[in-house]
Amino acid sequence: MLITVMTADTVKNKLTIIIAYKSDEAIYEQIERQIQQAIMAGALKEGDILPSLRQLAQELRISVVTTNRAYEDLQKDGFITIAPGRGAFVAKVSKESLKDKKMKLVEEKLMEAIELAQSYGISRADFQKMIDLLFPRQKHGQNSGNLQSS
């Protein structure tokens, strides 16, 4: 499902929200995650206008209550601001805050991977080898062997 997001200067960006109705992840969480990812990837920028609650619900064929929950959580987490009567906008997120949010999300996924590896009896050394093979050595001039930036 392709959702149009209007920017303050009326330039249209595209945001694709894919809802997996049979997923264990709640629909509002799927919406939150995908909007967060678009913001963190830079596809959505500060001031971009998101679809109204009703518009998003209608386009995704879901309840307005569901879209409201997603937007409220996004606002609580600092990703969007909601102005009654005006709509929902991508909030200003500092680079430091954005980096912290990205690191937290990656940490959560790594914890899931570690738990899965442990449940399959994969040793720490073998898990580290897998990471070393899968993670590129250099990306955009940064040494990826160190998660901390210098």
Chimera marker file (.cmm) of the C-alpha trace (Angstrom):
<marker_set name="trace">
<marker id="1" x="0.000" y="0.000" z="0.000" r="1" g="1" b="0" radius="0.5"/>
<marker id="2" x="1.567" y="3.311" z="-1.094" r="1" g="1" b="0" radius="0.5"/>
<marker id="3" x="0.814" y="6.298" z="1.130" r="1" g="1" b="0" radius="0.5"/>
<marker id="4" x="1.487" y="9.849" z="-0.045" r="1" g="1" b="0" radius="0.5"/>
<marker id="5" x="3.171" y="12.131" z="2.455" r="1" g="1" b="0" radius="0.5"/>
<marker id="6" x="2.998" y="15.871" z="1.786" r="1" g="1" b="0" radius="0.5"/>
<marker id="7" x="5.875" y="18.122" z="2.757" r="1" g="1" b="0" radius="0.5"/>
<marker id="8" x="5.409" y="21.656" z="3.988" r="1" g="1" b="0" radius="0.5"/>
<marker id="9" x="6.467" y="22.979" z="0.578" r="1" g="1" b="0" radius="0.5"/>
<marker id="10" x="3.926" y="20.653" z="-1.135" r="1" g="1" b="0" radius="0.5"/>
<marker id="11" x="6.568" y="18.379" z="-2.642" r="1" g="1" b="0" radius="0.5"/>
<marker id="12" x="5.304" y="14.790" z="-2.486" r="1" g="1" b="0" radius="0.5"/>
<marker id="13" x="7.396" y="12.049" z="-0.937" r="1" g="1" b="0" radius="0.5"/>
<marker id="14" x="6.357" y="8.425" z="-0.983" r="1" g="1" b="0" radius="0.5"/>
<marker id="15" x="6.034" y="6.290" z="2.104" r="1" g="1" b="0" radius="0.5"/>
<marker id="16" x="5.211" y="2.649" z="1.643" r="1" g="1" b="0" radius="0.5"/>
<marker id="17" x="3.422" y="1.064" z="4.557" r="1" g="1" b="0" radius="0.5"/>
<marker id="18" x="2.971" y="-2.663" z="4.255" r="1" g="1" b="0" radius="0.5"/>
<marker id="19" x="0.546" y="-4.262" z="6.672" r="1" g="1" b="0" radius="0.5"/>
<marker id="20" x="0.913" y="-7.965" z="7.359" r="1" g="1" b="0" radius="0.5"/>
<marker id="21" x="-2.526" y="-8.825" z="8.698" r="1" g="1" b="0" radius="0.5"/>
<marker id="22" x="-1.462" y="-12.317" z="9.769" r="1" g="1" b="0" radius="0.5"/>
<marker id="23" x="1.630" y="-11.093" z="11.636" r="1" g="1" b="0" radius="0.5"/>
<marker id="24" x="2.096" y="-11.516" z="15.383" r="1" g="1" b="0" radius="0.5"/>
<marker id="25" x="3.060" y="-7.830" z="15.431" r="1" g="1" b="0" radius="0.5"/>
<marker id="26" x="0.056" y="-5.568" z="16.067" r="1" g="1" b="0" radius="0.5"/>
<marker id="27" x="-1.002" y="-3.392" z="13.121" r="1" g="1" b="0" radius="0.5"/>
<marker id="28" x="-0.359" y="-0.144" z="15.032" r="1" g="1" b="0" radius="0.5"/>
<marker id="29" x="3.162" y="-1.389" z="15.818" r="1" g="1" b="0" radius="0.5"/>
<marker id="30" x="3.772" y="-2.172" z="12.128" r="1" g="1" b="0" radius="0.5"/>
<marker id="31" x="2.735" y="1.381" z="11.231" r="1" g="1" b="0" radius="0.5"/>
<marker id="32" x="4.923" y="2.874" z="13.981" r="1" g="1" b="0" radius="0.5"/>
<marker id="33" x="7.949" y="0.811" z="12.981" r="1" g="1" b="0" radius="0.5"/>
<marker id="34" x="7.698" y="1.691" z="9.306" r="1" g="1" b="0" radius="0.5"/>
<marker id="35" x="7.237" y="5.420" z="9.932" r="1" g="1" b="0" radius="0.5"/>
<marker id="36" x="10.140" y="5.384" z="12.422" r="1" g="1" b="0" radius="0.5"/>
<marker id="37" x="12.333" y="3.623" z="9.863" r="1" g="1" b="0" radius="0.5"/>
<marker id="38" x="11.400" y="6.166" z="7.173" r="1" g="1" b="0" radius="0.5"/>
<marker id="39" x="12.310" y="9.028" z="9.521" r="1" g="1" b="0" radius="0.5"/>
<marker id="40" x="15.581" y="7.419" z="10.632" r="1" g="1" b="0" radius="0.5"/>
<marker id="41" x="16.542" y="6.644" z="7.024" r="1" g="1" b="0" radius="0.5"/>
<marker id="42" x="15.877" y="10.254" z="6.018" r="1" g="1" b="0" radius="0.5"/>
<marker id="43" x="12.998" y="9.409" z="3.657" r="1" g="1" b="0" radius="0.5"/>
<marker id="44" x="10.753" y="11.543" z="5.878" r="1" g="1" b="0" radius="0.5"/>
<marker id="45" x="12.176" y="14.844" z="7.043" r="1" g="1" b="0" radius="0.5"/>
<marker id="46" x="11.322" y="17.411" z="9.668" r="1" g="1" b="0" radius="0.5"/>
<marker id="47" x="8.092" y="19.189" z="8.785" r="1" g="1" b="0" radius="0.5"/>
<marker id="48" x="6.743" y="16.544" z="6.421" r="1" g="1" b="0" radius="0.5"/>
<marker id="49" x="2.993" y="16.258" z="6.797" r="1" g="1" b="0" radius="0.5"/>
<marker id="50" x="1.731" y="12.751" z="7.438" r="1" g="1" b="0" radius="0.5"/>
<marker id="51" x="-1.665" y="11.523" z="6.257" r="1" g="1" b="0" radius="0.5"/>
<marker id="52" x="-4.576" y="12.346" z="8.573" r="1" g="1" b="0" radius="0.5"/>
<marker id="53" x="-5.742" y="9.617" z="10.929" r="1" g="1" b="0" radius="0.5"/>
<marker id="54" x="-8.857" y="9.047" z="8.825" r="1" g="1" b="0" radius="0.5"/>
<marker id="55" x="-6.978" y="9.093" z="5.518" r="1" g="1" b="0" radius="0.5"/>
<marker id="56" x="-4.396" y="6.595" z="6.734" r="1" g="1" b="0" radius="0.5"/>
<marker id="57" x="-7.075" y="4.337" z="8.206" r="1" g="1" b="0" radius="0.5"/>
<marker id="58" x="-9.078" y="4.473" z="4.980" r="1" g="1" b="0" radius="0.5"/>
<marker id="59" x="-6.077" y="3.766" z="2.719" r="1" g="1" b="0" radius="0.5"/>
<marker id="60" x="-4.907" y="0.864" z="4.893" r="1" g="1" b="0" radius="0.5"/>
<marker id="61" x="-8.494" y="-0.355" z="5.453" r="1" g="1" b="0" radius="0.5"/>
<marker id="62" x="-8.105" y="-0.356" z="9.225" r="1" g="1" b="0" radius="0.5"/>
<marker id="63" x="-9.756" y="1.367" z="12.177" r="1" g="1" b="0" radius="0.5"/>
<marker id="64" x="-9.075" y="5.023" z="12.997" r="1" g="1" b="0" radius="0.5"/>
<marker id="65" x="-8.446" y="3.804" z="16.561" r="1" g="1" b="0" radius="0.5"/>
<marker id="66" x="-5.482" y="1.801" z="15.235" r="1" g="1" b="0" radius="0.5"/>
<marker id="67" x="-3.956" y="4.742" z="13.356" r="1" g="1" b="0" radius="0.5"/>
<marker id="68" x="-4.558" y="6.978" z="16.379" r="1" g="1" b="0" radius="0.5"/>
<marker id="69" x="-2.627" y="4.543" z="18.602" r="1" g="1" b="0" radius="0.5"/>
<marker id="70" x="0.300" y="4.499" z="16.166" r="1" g="1" b="0" radius="0.5"/>
<marker id="71" x="0.417" y="8.309" z="15.914" r="1" g="1" b="0" radius="0.5"/>
<marker id="72" x="0.118" y="8.755" z="19.700" r="1" g="1" b="0" radius="0.5"/>
<marker id="73" x="3.034" y="6.371" z="20.273" r="1" g="1" b="0" radius="0.5"/>
<marker id="74" x="5.108" y="8.098" z="17.572" r="1" g="1" b="0" radius="0.5"/>
<marker id="75" x="4.419" y="11.447" z="19.240" r="1" g="1" b="0" radius="0.5"/>
<marker id="76" x="5.303" y="10.075" z="22.689" r="1" g="1" b="0" radius="0.5"/>
<marker id="77" x="8.597" y="8.758" z="21.281" r="1" g="1" b="0" radius="0.5"/>
<marker id="78" x="9.406" y="12.152" z="19.726" r="1" g="1" b="0" radius="0.5"/>
<marker id="79" x="9.137" y="11.164" z="16.064" r="1" g="1" b="0" radius="0.5"/>
<marker id="80" x="6.093" y="13.267" z="15.189" r="1" g="1" b="0" radius="0.5"/>
<marker id="81" x="4.126" y="16.222" z="16.516" r="1" g="1" b="0" radius="0.5"/>
<marker id="82" x="0.351" y="16.387" z="16.335" r="1" g="1" b="0" radius="0.5"/>
<marker id="83" x="-1.278" y="19.779" z="15.943" r="1" g="1" b="0" radius="0.5"/>
<marker id="84" x="-5.052" y="19.553" z="16.454" r="1" g="1" b="0" radius="0.5"/>
<marker id="85" x="-6.831" y="20.803" z="13.368" r="1" g="1" b="0" radius="0.5"/>
<marker id="86" x="-3.582" y="20.943" z="11.372" r="1" g="1" b="0" radius="0.5"/>
<marker id="87" x="-2.397" y="17.329" z="11.284" r="1" g="1" b="0" radius="0.5"/>
<marker id="88" x="0.638" y="15.248" z="12.124" r="1" g="1" b="0" radius="0.5"/>
<marker id="89" x="4.138" y="16.375" z="11.177" r="1" g="1" b="0" radius="0.5"/>
<marker id="90" x="7.571" y="14.779" z="11.351" r="1" g="1" b="0" radius="0.5"/>
<marker id="91" x="9.249" y="16.283" z="14.420" r="1" g="1" b="0" radius="0.5"/>
<marker id="92" x="12.730" y="17.698" z="14.649" r="1" g="1" b="0" radius="0.5"/>
<marker id="93" x="14.939" y="14.877" z="15.846" r="1" g="1" b="0" radius="0.5"/>
<marker id="94" x="18.499" y="15.777" z="16.807" r="1" g="1" b="0" radius="0.5"/>
<marker id="95" x="21.316" y="13.784" z="15.228" r="1" g="1" b="0" radius="0.5"/>
<marker id="96" x="22.348" y="12.534" z="18.675" r="1" g="1" b="0" radius="0.5"/>
<marker id="97" x="18.811" y="11.459" z="19.523" r="1" g="1" b="0" radius="0.5"/>
<marker id="98" x="18.438" y="9.809" z="16.125" r="1" g="1" b="0" radius="0.5"/>
<marker id="99" x="21.710" y="7.931" z="16.618" r="1" g="1" b="0" radius="0.5"/>
<marker id="100" x="20.554" y="6.771" z="20.059" r="1" g="1" b="0" radius="0.5"/>
<marker id="101" x="17.246" y="5.530" z="18.624" r="1" g="1" b="0" radius="0.5"/>
<marker id="102" x="19.047" y="3.690" z="15.815" r="1" g="1" b="0" radius="0.5"/>
<marker id="103" x="21.486" y="2.093" z="18.241" r="1" g="1" b="0" radius="0.5"/>
<marker id="104" x="18.616" y="0.980" z="20.487" r="1" g="1" b="0" radius="0.5"/>
<marker id="105" x="16.764" y="-0.637" z="17.579" r="1" g="1" b="0" radius="0.5"/>
<marker id="106" x="19.896" y="-2.435" z="16.372" r="1" g="1" b="0" radius="0.5"/>
<marker id="107" x="20.628" y="-3.575" z="19.930" r="1" g="1" b="0" radius="0.5"/>
<marker id="108" x="17.112" y="-5.035" z="20.211" r="1" g="1" b="0" radius="0.5"/>
<marker id="109" x="17.525" y="-6.956" z="16.948" r="1" g="1" b="0" radius="0.5"/>
<marker id="110" x="20.955" y="-8.198" z="18.007" r="1" g="1" b="0" radius="0.5"/>
<marker id="111" x="19.503" y="-9.447" z="21.293" r="1" g="1" b="0" radius="0.5"/>
<marker id="112" x="16.877" y="-11.391" z="19.337" r="1" g="1" b="0" radius="0.5"/>
<marker id="113" x="19.616" y="-12.874" z="17.141" r="1" g="1" b="0" radius="0.5"/>
<marker id="114" x="21.742" y="-13.776" z="20.185" r="1" g="1" b="0" radius="0.5"/>
<marker id="115" x="18.778" y="-15.473" z="21.872" r="1" g="1" b="0" radius="0.5"/>
<marker id="116" x="18.055" y="-17.437" z="18.694" r="1" g="1" b="0" radius="0.5"/>
<marker id="117" x="21.719" y="-18.441" z="18.319" r="1" g="1" b="0" radius="0.5"/>
<marker id="118" x="21.842" y="-19.581" z="21.940" r="1" g="1" b="0" radius="0.5"/>
<marker id="119" x="18.642" y="-21.592" z="21.540" r="1" g="1" b="0" radius="0.5"/>
<marker id="120" x="20.255" y="-23.366" z="18.560" r="1" g="1" b="0" radius="0.5"/>
<marker id="121" x="23.460" y="-24.030" z="20.503" r="1" g="1" b="0" radius="0.5"/>
<marker id="122" x="25.608" y="-21.701" z="18.414" r="1" g="1" b="0" radius="0.5"/>
<marker id="123" x="28.716" y="-20.672" z="20.321" r="1" g="1" b="0" radius="0.5"/>
<marker id="124" x="29.737" y="-17.073" z="20.885" r="1" g="1" b="0" radius="0.5"/>
<marker id="125" x="32.809" y="-17.597" z="18.691" r="1" g="1" b="0" radius="0.5"/>
<marker id="126" x="30.713" y="-18.981" z="15.822" r="1" g="1" b="0" radius="0.5"/>
<marker id="127" x="28.184" y="-16.167" z="16.233" r="1" g="1" b="0" radius="0.5"/>
<marker id="128" x="31.017" y="-13.620" z="16.090" r="1" g="1" b="0" radius="0.5"/>
<marker id="129" x="32.359" y="-15.276" z="12.922" r="1" g="1" b="0" radius="0.5"/>
<marker id="130" x="28.904" y="-14.936" z="11.356" r="1" g="1" b="0" radius="0.5"/>
<marker id="131" x="28.790" y="-11.245" z="12.210" r="1" g="1" b="0" radius="0.5"/>
<marker id="132" x="32.299" y="-10.722" z="10.847" r="1" g="1" b="0" radius="0.5"/>
<marker id="133" x="31.322" y="-12.402" z="7.575" r="1" g="1" b="0" radius="0.5"/>
<marker id="134" x="28.005" y="-10.580" z="7.210" r="1" g="1" b="0" radius="0.5"/>
<marker id="135" x="28.988" y="-7.104" z="8.376" r="1" g="1" b="0" radius="0.5"/>
<marker id="136" x="30.914" y="-5.110" z="5.762" r="1" g="1" b="0" radius="0.5"/>
<marker id="137" x="34.399" y="-3.983" z="6.789" r="1" g="1" b="0" radius="0.5"/>
<marker id="138" x="34.060" y="-0.444" z="5.459" r="1" g="1" b="0" radius="0.5"/>
<marker id="139" x="30.973" y="1.631" z="4.781" r="1" g="1" b="0" radius="0.5"/>
<marker id="140" x="31.064" y="5.237" z="3.645" r="1" g="1" b="0" radius="0.5"/>
<marker id="141" x="34.625" y="5.665" z="4.886" r="1" g="1" b="0" radius="0.5"/>
<marker id="142" x="33.889" y="4.498" z="8.425" r="1" g="1" b="0" radius="0.5"/>
<marker id="143" x="35.528" y="1.551" z="10.111" r="1" g="1" b="0" radius="0.5"/>
<marker id="144" x="32.580" y="-0.748" z="10.767" r="1" g="1" b="0" radius="0.5"/>
<marker id="145" x="34.569" y="-2.903" z="13.132" r="1" g="1" b="0" radius="0.5"/>
<marker id="146" x="33.896" y="-0.385" z="15.876" r="1" g="1" b="0" radius="0.5"/>
<marker id="147" x="30.312" y="0.570" z="16.759" r="1" g="1" b="0" radius="0.5"/>
<marker id="148" x="31.441" y="3.701" z="18.555" r="1" g="1" b="0" radius="0.5"/>
<marker id="149" x="32.128" y="6.686" z="16.344" r="1" g="1" b="0" radius="0.5"/>
<marker id="150" x="35.328" y="8.588" z="16.968" r="1" g="1" b="0" radius="0.5"/>
<link id1="1" id2="2" r="1" g="1" b="0" radius="0.2"/>
<link id1="2" id2="3" r="1" g="1" b="0" radius="0.2"/>
<link id1="3" id2="4" r="1" g="1" b="0" radius="0.2"/>
<link id1="4" id2="5" r="1" g="1" b="0" radius="0.2"/>
<link id1="5" id2="6" r="1" g="1" b="0" radius="0.2"/>
<link id1="6" id2="7" r="1" g="1" b="0" radius="0.2"/>
<link id1="7" id2="8" r="1" g="1" b="0" radius="0.2"/>
<link id1="8" id2="9" r="1" g="1" b="0" radius="0.2"/>
<link id1="9" id2="10" r="1" g="1" b="0" radius="0.2"/>
<link id1="10" id2="11" r="1" g="1" b="0" radius="0.2"/>
<link id1="11" id2="12" r="1" g="1" b="0" radius="0.2"/>
<link id1="12" id2="13" r="1" g="1" b="0" radius="0.2"/>
<link id1="13" id2="14" r="1" g="1" b="0" radius="0.2"/>
<link id1="14" id2="15" r="1" g="1" b="0" radius="0.2"/>
<link id1="15" id2="16" r="1" g="1" b="0" radius="0.2"/>
<link id1="16" id2="17" r="1" g="1" b="0" radius="0.2"/>
<link id1="17" id2="18" r="1" g="1" b="0" radius="0.2"/>
<link id1="18" id2="19" r="1" g="1" b="0" radius="0.2"/>
<link id1="19" id2="20" r="1" g="1" b="0" radius="0.2"/>
<link id1="20" id2="21" r="1" g="1" b="0" radius="0.2"/>
<link id1="21" id2="22" r="1" g="1" b="0" radius="0.2"/>
<link id1="22" id2="23" r="1" g="1" b="0" radius="0.2"/>
<link id1="23" id2="24" r="1" g="1" b="0" radius="0.2"/>
<link id1="24" id2="25" r="1" g="1" b="0" radius="0.2"/>
<link id1="25" id2="26" r="1" g="1" b="0" radius="0.2"/>
<link id1="26" id2="27" r="1" g="1" b="0" radius="0.2"/>
<link id1="27" id2="28" r="1" g="1" b="0" radius="0.2"/>
<link id1="28" id2="29" r="1" g="1" b="0" radius="0.2"/>
<link id1="29" id2="30" r="1" g="1" b="0" radius="0.2"/>
<link id1="30" id2="31" r="1" g="1" b="0" radius="0.2"/>
<link id1="31" id2="32" r="1" g="1" b="0" radius="0.2"/>
<link id1="32" id2="33" r="1" g="1" b="0" radius="0.2"/>
<link id1="33" id2="34" r="1" g="1" b="0" radius="0.2"/>
<link id1="34" id2="35" r="1" g="1" b="0" radius="0.2"/>
<link id1="35" id2="36" r="1" g="1" b="0" radius="0.2"/>
<link id1="36" id2="37" r="1" g="1" b="0" radius="0.2"/>
<link id1="37" id2="38" r="1" g="1" b="0" radius="0.2"/>
<link id1="38" id2="39" r="1" g="1" b="0" radius="0.2"/>
<link id1="39" id2="40" r="1" g="1" b="0" radius="0.2"/>
<link id1="40" id2="41" r="1" g="1" b="0" radius="0.2"/>
<link id1="41" id2="42" r="1" g="1" b="0" radius="0.2"/>
<link id1="42" id2="43" r="1" g="1" b="0" radius="0.2"/>
<link id1="43" id2="44" r="1" g="1" b="0" radius="0.2"/>
<link id1="44" id2="45" r="1" g="1" b="0" radius="0.2"/>
<link id1="45" id2="46" r="1" g="1" b="0" radius="0.2"/>
<link id1="46" id2="47" r="1" g="1" b="0" radius="0.2"/>
<link id1="47" id2="48" r="1" g="1" b="0" radius="0.2"/>
<link id1="48" id2="49" r="1" g="1" b="0" radius="0.2"/>
<link id1="49" id2="50" r="1" g="1" b="0" radius="0.2"/>
<link id1="50" id2="51" r="1" g="1" b="0" radius="0.2"/>
<link id1="51" id2="52" r="1" g="1" b="0" radius="0.2"/>
<link id1="52" id2="53" r="1" g="1" b="0" radius="0.2"/>
<link id1="53" id2="54" r="1" g="1" b="0" radius="0.2"/>
<link id1="54" id2="55" r="1" g="1" b="0" radius="0.2"/>
<link id1="55" id2="56" r="1" g="1" b="0" radius="0.2"/>
<link id1="56" id2="57" r="1" g="1" b="0" radius="0.2"/>
<link id1="57" id2="58" r="1" g="1" b="0" radius="0.2"/>
<link id1="58" id2="59" r="1" g="1" b="0" radius="0.2"/>
<link id1="59" id2="60" r="1" g="1" b="0" radius="0.2"/>
<link id1="60" id2="61" r="1" g="1" b="0" radius="0.2"/>
<link id1="61" id2="62" r="1" g="1" b="0" radius="0.2"/>
<link id1="62" id2="63" r="1" g="1" b="0" radius="0.2"/>
<link id1="63" id2="64" r="1" g="1" b="0" radius="0.2"/>
<link id1="64" id2="65" r="1" g="1" b="0" radius="0.2"/>
<link id1="65" id2="66" r="1" g="1" b="0" radius="0.2"/>
<link id1="66" id2="67" r="1" g="1" b="0" radius="0.2"/>
<link id1="67" id2="68" r="1" g="1" b="0" radius="0.2"/>
<link id1="68" id2="69" r="1" g="1" b="0" radius="0.2"/>
<link id1="69" id2="70" r="1" g="1" b="0" radius="0.2"/>
<link id1="70" id2="71" r="1" g="1" b="0" radius="0.2"/>
<link id1="71" id2="72" r="1" g="1" b="0" radius="0.2"/>
<link id1="72" id2="73" r="1" g="1" b="0" radius="0.2"/>
<link id1="73" id2="74" r="1" g="1" b="0" radius="0.2"/>
<link id1="74" id2="75" r="1" g="1" b="0" radius="0.2"/>
<link id1="75" id2="76" r="1" g="1" b="0" radius="0.2"/>
<link id1="76" id2="77" r="1" g="1" b="0" radius="0.2"/>
<link id1="77" id2="78" r="1" g="1" b="0" radius="0.2"/>
<link id1="78" id2="79" r="1" g="1" b="0" radius="0.2"/>
<link id1="79" id2="80" r="1" g="1" b="0" radius="0.2"/>
<link id1="80" id2="81" r="1" g="1" b="0" radius="0.2"/>
<link id1="81" id2="82" r="1" g="1" b="0" radius="0.2"/>
<link id1="82" id2="83" r="1" g="1" b="0" radius="0.2"/>
<link id1="83" id2="84" r="1" g="1" b="0" radius="0.2"/>
<link id1="84" id2="85" r="1" g="1" b="0" radius="0.2"/>
<link id1="85" id2="86" r="1" g="1" b="0" radius="0.2"/>
<link id1="86" id2="87" r="1" g="1" b="0" radius="0.2"/>
<link id1="87" id2="88" r="1" g="1" b="0" radius="0.2"/>
<link id1="88" id2="89" r="1" g="1" b="0" radius="0.2"/>
<link id1="89" id2="90" r="1" g="1" b="0" radius="0.2"/>
<link id1="90" id2="91" r="1" g="1" b="0" radius="0.2"/>
<link id1="91" id2="92" r="1" g="1" b="0" radius="0.2"/>
<link id1="92" id2="93" r="1" g="1" b="0" radius="0.2"/>
<link id1="93" id2="94" r="1" g="1" b="0" radius="0.2"/>
<link id1="94" id2="95" r="1" g="1" b="0" radius="0.2"/>
<link id1="95" id2="96" r="1" g="1" b="0" radius="0.2"/>
<link id1="96" id2="97" r="1" g="1" b="0" radius="0.2"/>
<link id1="97" id2="98" r="1" g="1" b="0" radius="0.2"/>
<link id1="98" id2="99" r="1" g="1" b="0" radius="0.2"/>
<link id1="99" id2="100" r="1" g="1" b="0" radius="0.2"/>
<link id1="100" id2="101" r="1" g="1" b="0" radius="0.2"/>
<link id1="101" id2="102" r="1" g="1" b="0" radius="0.2"/>
<link id1="102" id2="103" r="1" g="1" b="0" radius="0.2"/>
<link id1="103" id2="104" r="1" g="1" b="0" radius="0.2"/>
<link id1="104" id2="105" r="1" g="1" b="0" radius="0.2"/>
<link id1="105" id2="106" r="1" g="1" b="0" radius="0.2"/>
<link id1="106" id2="107" r="1" g="1" b="0" radius="0.2"/>
<link id1="107" id2="108" r="1" g="1" b="0" radius="0.2"/>
<link id1="108" id2="109" r="1" g="1" b="0" radius="0.2"/>
<link id1="109" id2="110" r="1" g="1" b="0" radius="0.2"/>
<link id1="110" id2="111" r="1" g="1" b="0" radius="0.2"/>
<link id1="111" id2="112" r="1" g="1" b="0" radius="0.2"/>
<link id1="112" id2="113" r="1" g="1" b="0" radius="0.2"/>
<link id1="113" id2="114" r="1" g="1" b="0" radius="0.2"/>
<link id1="114" id2="115" r="1" g="1" b="0" radius="0.2"/>
<link id1="115" id2="116" r="1" g="1" b="0" radius="0.2"/>
<link id1="116" id2="117" r="1" g="1" b="0" radius="0.2"/>
<link id1="117" id2="118" r="1" g="1" b="0" radius="0.2"/>
<link id1="118" id2="119" r="1" g="1" b="0" radius="0.2"/>
<link id1="119" id2="120" r="1" g="1" b="0" radius="0.2"/>
<link id1="120" id2="121" r="1" g="1" b="0" radius="0.2"/>
<link id1="121" id2="122" r="1" g="1" b="0" radius="0.2"/>
<link id1="122" id2="123" r="1" g="1" b="0" radius="0.2"/>
<link id1="123" id2="124" r="1" g="1" b="0" radius="0.2"/>
<link id1="124" id2="125" r="1" g="1" b="0" radius="0.2"/>
<link id1="125" id2="126" r="1" g="1" b="0" radius="0.2"/>
<link id1="126" id2="127" r="1" g="1" b="0" radius="0.2"/>
<link id1="127" id2="128" r="1" g="1" b="0" radius="0.2"/>
<link id1="128" id2="129" r="1" g="1" b="0" radius="0.2"/>
<link id1="129" id2="130" r="1" g="1" b="0" radius="0.2"/>
<link id1="130" id2="131" r="1" g="1" b="0" radius="0.2"/>
<link id1="131" id2="132" r="1" g="1" b="0" radius="0.2"/>
<link id1="132" id2="133" r="1" g="1" b="0" radius="0.2"/>
<link id1="133" id2="134" r="1" g="1" b="0" radius="0.2"/>
<link id1="134" id2="135" r="1" g="1" b="0" radius="0.2"/>
<link id1="135" id2="136" r="1" g="1" b="0" radius="0.2"/>
<link id1="136" id2="137" r="1" g="1" b="0" radius="0.2"/>
<link id1="137" id2="138" r="1" g="1" b="0" radius="0.2"/>
<link id1="138" id2="139" r="1" g="1" b="0" radius="0.2"/>
<link id1="139" id2="140" r="1" g="1" b="0" radius="0.2"/>
<link id1="140" id2="141" r="1" g="1" b="0" radius="0.2"/>
<link id1="141" id2="142" r="1" g="1" b="0" radius="0.2"/>
<link id1="142" id2="143" r="1" g="1" b="0" radius="0.2"/>
<link id1="143" id2="144" r="1" g="1" b="0" radius="0.2"/>
<link id1="144" id2="145" r="1" g="1" b="0" radius="0.2"/>
<link id1="145" id2="146" r="1" g="1" b="0" radius="0.2"/>
<link id1="146" id2="147" r="1" g="1" b="0" radius="0.2"/>
<link id1="147" id2="148" r="1" g="1" b="0" radius="0.2"/>
<link id1="148" id2="149" r="1" g="1" b="0" radius="0.2"/>
<link id1="149" id2="150" r="1" g="1" b="0" radius="0.2"/>
</marker_set>
